[in-house]
Every structure is written in C-alpha cells, then in structure tokens.
Amino acid sequence: MMARIVPITQCNHVNCAREKAIMARTSETIDAATLIIHGVIDRLFKFQTVLNFVDGITTAVVGLLAVTAFSLLFQAVVDHYSTALLLMTLAACYYFNHKLLVPMIIITAVIAGLVGYGPAIVVVSALNRTNTTF
C-alpha cells in the first residue's frame, strides 16, 4: 500500500497536532509583534525628521553600492572580452524583464568565461610549469 502525502493542516496524527499547535502559537506571536511594530513605525513616519533620516540613510547606502560597483568594475573589466560581456549583460538587463533573468545571465557568463578564458588559463598554467627553476 502506497503512503498518501497529506498537508499538515489536514492530518490527524498526534505529532501533527503538536506541530499545528506550535505553528499556530508562533504565527500568533509573529502577528502580534508585527502589529505592534507596525503601529510604532507608522507613528514614527509621521514625523518629518524621521523621514529625512531614512532618506539620508537610503542615499548613503545607494552611494556605497555605487562606489562598490565601480571598484568591482575597474577590477573585473580588464580586456575587450570582459568589456563585451559587461555590455551584453547590461543590454540583457535593459531589454528583458523575466524572473529568471539573473540566473540565466550568471550561467551564460560562466559558460562565456570558460570558453573565453579557459584556454588562456590552461596555457598560462602550462607556461608556469615549464619555467620552474631549482
């Protein structure tokens, strides 16, 4: 006889009943905390000072992200091949809107990196092995 998979909300076993009770208590605690925190945050955001503070932090974080992105850009884009990969990635992000776009870009970049840089890495490692002196 094949076992039937039943969602935990429909199961009547003792262990499932305990798990349902724990889930219900946890859910109620999280809901209560969310309501309390939401009320406090809602009241705080009525003050212009808090809004200005959050806007300042947001601007600072965006600035840090931009500086980090530019420093990575100058370290990663070192030749024509990596420049072409960068431009194709930017074009794909601009022209396409799909929920799996980022994983597809990463997989494509890995394959392109192996195709473009794979032979160069093998040649460099072979040269390093032959030029060793004792």
N, C-alpha and C positions, 0 to 999 in steps of 0.2 A: 504494500500500500504506500502510495506516494504522499509525503507530507505536504500540507497545504500552507502556503505563506499567508498569514493574516496580519493586517496592520495592528499595532499595539492598542489602538483605541477600540478595536472590536474583539480583542482577546479576553478570555475569562479566567486564565490561569492565575494562581496566587502571586507568582513573581511579576506577572504583567500588571496585576492590580497595584502592587507596591510601586512599580515603575510609573504607572499612571498617576498615582498619588504624589510621588516625588516631582514628576513633571508639572502637575497642577500647582503644587506649592511653589516651585521655582518660577513658574510662569506668573503666578500672582505676585510674588516678591518683585520680579523684574517689572511687571506692570505698575506696581505701586511706586517703585523707585523712579521709573520713567515719568510718571505723572508728577511726582514731587519735583524732580529735577526740571521737568519741562515748565512747571509753574514758576520756579525760581528764575530760569533762563528767560522766560517770557517777560517777567517783570524787569529783569536786568536790561534787556534790549530796548526798553522804553526810554532809557537814558542816552542822550546823545554822546556822552563821554565814553560809554561802553561801546557804542557803535564806532566811534572814532578809534578806540583802542583796537578793536577787532579788525578794522580796515587797515590800520598800521601794521599789525601782525601779518595780515594777509599779503600786503605789499612787500614786507620784508621776506616772507617765505618765497614769494614769486621771484624776488631778486636773487635770493640764494640759489633757487633752482636754475635760474638763467646763468649765473656765474658757473655753477657746476656743469651745466650743459655745454657752455663754451669751453671750459677747461678740458672736458672729455672730447669735445670736437677737435681741438687742436692736437690732442694726443692720439686720437684714433684715425683721423683723416690725414694720411701721410703720403699718399701717392694717387695716381689717376684712377686706379681700380677702386680704392676706398671712397674716392670722391664720387665716382659713378654710382656706387652702392648707396651712398648718402642721398644723392639726388633722386635715385629711383625710389628710395624709401619715403622721402618727403612727398614725391609725386603720388605714390600709392596712398599715403595718409590723407592727402588733399583731395584726390579724386574718388576714393572708395570709402564707403561707410558700411562696415559689416562687423558683427560682433566677434568674429574670429579673425579680424584683420591683423591684430598684433601677433598672435601665434603664427599666422601664415607668413608674416614678414620676418619673424625670427627664424623660422625653419628655412625660408628661402635664403636669408642672409648666411645661415650656417652652411647651406649647400654651396652658395656662391663663394664663401670664404674657403671652403675645402677645395673647390675647383680652381679658384684663382690663386690661392696662396699655398695649397697643398704641395704642388710640385716644387715651389720655391723653398719650402721648409725642408723637403727631402734633400734638395741639392745643398742647402746650407749645412744641414747636419752631416751629409757625406763629406763636404769640404772640411768641416771641423774635425772629423775623424781621421782624415788623411794627413792633416797638417800638425799632428801632435808630435812634439819633440820630447825626448827624455833627457 
